């Protein structure tokens, strides 16, 4: 009688599988990956990526998340995983998938390589934003892509006095202002005309939205700066975090932003120069040599 096949020790022993609740195929794939993970000697758990309350406890005791969805799902997972330094393997089931590492048909090989430890971990800066009112903190937020300060429902400009490390920069008269990380440079900031930054840079982008008779150029800020924005409006404004959370802002409120205490960590299976190739493919440009 032959000896049973040896199963190598998995590189990650407790794995969370997060599916998109509105994509039936995502839920089915999560069940398939769950079986694959447990067959390799790890333990797994499954949840909707939207159910943040249910996710928080099991995330804290996990050492890998596999996210089945688009960039929105990856952003949600990254904010939950970052405080625990848990890496994320993304399987793209959305439109662009800038943050994901594998396409749906590639998941068996991607999971096999990851569980065997044949991967590297990429770290990405997050922005920490504190909402202050009359000198008191009323909210703290972490964003992987960007923080946006903008007018609310009325189509009227707001004035945003902006300070860099305590020094006055300018007052934007605009629809809003984007403070983006290098990760966010391919999101809203790109749509607003900003430059694309490679993910390893720890700089912020400052991109005004529809500036009127004020500075209308985007700025790349030095690593490690603190940005403070003071809001002047005769109606209401809004603070939006990664396009997923919105907070109402009032006249004289301040938003103070700096590098976050945690970073987003992502499993990569490609070479370390993957970003430019992926960027061209996601944007629909041909990547082969002429």
PyMOL commands that set and color helices and strands:
alter all, ss='L'
color gray80, all
select helices_A, chain A and resi 24-39+52-60+71-82+104-115+183-186+188-191+274-282
alter helices_A, ss='H'
color red, helices_A
select strands_A, chain A and resi 14-19+43-48+64-69+87-92+102-103+120-133+136-143+146-151+158-164+167-174+176-180+204-209+219-221+227-232+237-241+245-249+254-268
alter strands_A, ss='S'
color yellow, strands_A
deselect
rebuild
show_as cartoon
